[in-house]
Amino acid sequence: MKATNLKIAVSARRPFITGLIETMLDIIGVDQASTPTETVACVISENDSVRGDTRLSGPAAIDINKFVDVGLAEQALRGVKKERGEFLSEPWLSAKAMELSDAIKQAFFHVGLPFVTKELWPKGAAGCLVLTHDVDWLSFSPLHKVVAQGKSGAKVLRLGLSYAGGRRYGYNVSSIIQMEAEFGAKSTFLFRTSYTDAQERLVEAIKECKEAGCEIALHAAKGSHKSPEVMSREKSDLELSAGEKILGLRVHGLKFRQDITCSAWSRLGSNTT
């Protein structure tokens, strides 16, 4: 058998499916084709029609629908199950990626090819911890439900009196950066473009993050996940405040539309989280 490219190609009509497959391949450390015409050993697609793909050097074609239900995948990316109010406690997508890995391995072996994967994390670790912070507020009342939850009435009253006396709550960017530095970690801070009570602190917070080497990303408004125009405007506004290009996005409330959000953000040259 002549030398064969051991890479894998993705063939999908919808950007969300393409991104989903590529993410799963990244999880298992498989090399992907870098050009649309590159000859590959395996193509992963939305259906079996890809078997006629001219890029294939062998008969290995895999239907992604046999491994992942698209509707459930969308729910899993938001951390929830289909049943209302239930949250996923296990890395569901990673488990599905390993099932896909086994299928690819068998497809390779079937045509006499070796299956090679990359070790993504040092010392053979199974995964990594990514630290991110959605900065919903830069200042808020101590009577806010997040602050008052679990506290006695007397404690809430004392907080209220101190707030009335001029003390402000909600700004903990500095303390988070300091805490993470003790563990040698740096994180991503996702900022909104508008803070009703503390807009003047946004530039200060961004400056602190940049000086600490932390990533700045966009915590977009709830409605932007279905409006490319709003998404583009928010990205531009935050880039103006940050003085640099913004790559990361997470919409407030983990809202997204698989047919709009991912493709719109990709067209803006960035990554959805």
N, C-alpha and C positions, 0 to 999 in steps of 0.2 A: 504494500500500500504506500502511495506517495505521501509526502509530508502534508499534514492537515492542520489547519488553523483550529485550535481548540476553544475558540471563543464562542460566545452565545449571542444571538441577536434577539431583539424584541420587536414583534410586529403586532401593533394594536391600533385600532381606529380612534379610540378615545384617550386623550392625554392622561386622564386619571388612571386608566389601566396601565398605560406605559409607565407612569411614575411608580405605580404599585409594584409592577414586575421588577423594575430596576432597583427599587428599594429592597425587595426580597433577595435579588441576586447580590446586592451589596452586603446583606446580612450574612450570606453564606460564603462570601469571598470569591465569587466567580467572575472571571474576566468577560467583559462585554465588548462587542464589536464597536469600533469608533466611527465607522462610516456606513451609510446605507447599502453600499455595494460590496462590503467586505465578505469574503467567503467564510462561512462558519460551520461548526459541527452540529449546532442545534439552534432551533428557532422556537421561542415561546410566544404564543399568540392567544387571541381570544377564541379561536376555533380551529378545527382541523384543516381548514382550507389552505393553510400555510404549507402543506406538504409539497406544493409545487413551487415553493420559493427557490429562485435560482441561486441564492446565496448558500444553500445547503451543500456541504460536501458529503453528507450521508443522509440517511432517512430519519434522522432524529428531529421530530417535531412534537411539541407538548402543548396541550390546551390548558391554559391557566384556569379556566372555569371548573376543571376537575379538582382543583385544590382550594380555590378561594371563591366564596360567594361575594359578589361585588357589594351588595347591600350590607352584608355583615361586616365586610372590610371597612366600609365607610363608618359604620358604627364603632368598630374596634379602634379606628384612628382617633376617635373622640373619647375612647376609654369606656364606652358603655356597651351593654348588650342590647339586643332588640327589645327585651322586656323593659318597660319603662321603669326608671329608677334604679336599675341594677348596673353595677360597674364591673368591668373585667379586672380580675386580680392577678391574672397571669399574662405574659407576653404572647398573646394569641397570634399576632402576625409573625413573630419569630418562630413559633411552633409550625406554622404553615410553611414558612420558608424552609425549614428543615425537611418537611415532607416533599417539597419541590426539589430540594437538593438530592434526595434519594431517587426521585424520578429521573432527574438529569443524569445521575450516575448510571442508572440502569440503561438509559438511552445510549450513553457513551459506550458502555461495556458491550451492548448489543451489536455495535458495529466495530468492535475491537479497538476502541480508543480509550486512553487513560483519562481519568477524571481528576483534574488538578484544581485545588482551591487555595486561596491566600489566607494566611493567618492574620486576622484583622487587629487583634489586640495583643499586647505583650504577654509573654510567658503562658501563652495558650489560654488566656482568660476567655470565658464564654461571652462576655459583653463588656459594656462600659457604662459609666454613670455620666449623664449629661445634665448639668445644672442650669436651669432656666428660671426666670422670675417675671411673671406678668405684673407690671406696675400699674395696678388699677387706680390707685390714688397716691398723691404726693402729700396730701393732708386731708384729714377728715375728722368729723366730730366723734368724741368718745361715746356718744349715744348710738353710733352706727352699730348695726347688729353684729358685725364681725368683732368689734371691740367688747360690746356688752355681753355677748354670749357666754354663759357659764359664770358670770359674776353676780355677786349679791347686789340687792338694791342700794345698800349703803355704799358699796364700792363704785357703782355706776354714778351715784350722786356726787361722790368726791371727785370722780373724773370730770363730771359735768361742771362742777364749781371751778376746777383748775382750768378747764377750757374757757369758761367765762372770764377767768382772770388773765387770759392771754396765752396760756400754754397750747401748743399745737401738736397734733398726733399724725402718724401715718408716714413720716419720712424716715425710712430705715435703710436707705441705700448704703450709707456709710458703714453701718454696723454689719450689714450682710457682706460687704466687700472685705471688711476686717476679719470677720469670722472665717470666710473661705480662705483668706490668705494664710491663716494659721494651719490649714490643711494642704497648702500649696495648690489650691484650686482657683480657677477663674470661671466665671459663668456668663451667661447671656441675659441681659436685661431688656425686656420687651416693653417699650414705652408707647403710650397713646400720644396723639398729637395735640390733645386738648385736655386740660385739667381745670375744672371750673373754679376751684378754690385756691389753686397754687400753681398757676401757669408759669409764674416767674421762677419756680424752682426746677423747671424742666431742663433748662440749659445747664444749671448747676449740677443736676443729677447726671446728665450725660457727660459732663466734663469729668466728674469723679470716676465714672465707669471707664472712660477712655484712658485716663491717667493710670488706672489699675490694670489696664490691658484686657478689660472685659468687652464682649461683643455688644453692640447696640442693634436692636431689631425692633420691628413694628408690632405693636399690640393693637391691631386694627379694630375699628368700631364694628358692632354686631352686623350692621347692614352691608358692610363692604364685601362680604364673602360672595354676594350675588350681584355686585356692581363693579366692574372693572374700572369705571371712571372714578368712583369714590376711592377705590384701592390705590389707583395711580396718584390721585391728589394727596392722599394721606402719606404715601411713600415719599413723595416730593417734599411735603411739609416737614417730615421728620428728618430727611436728608439735609434740609436747609438748617434745621436746629443742630444736627449732629456734625455738619460740615464734612460728611463723608457718605459714600454709597451704602445703602442699606440692603442686606442680602436676605435676612430672615423675616418671617411673618408668622404670627399666630393670631387668629381672629378672637376677639373677646367672646367668652362663652364657648370656645372651641367650635364655633359655627363654620361650616363650609359646605359648598355645593360641589360635588365631584365633577359635574359637567361645566363648571364655571371657574371656581376658585383657583385650582391648581394651574390650569392653562393660562388664566389671566395673570397670575403672579409670575409664571415662567416667561411670559411675553415681556414682563417688566425686567427680566434678567435676574430673578431672585429665587429663593428656596422657601417652600412652605413647610411649617413644622406643626 
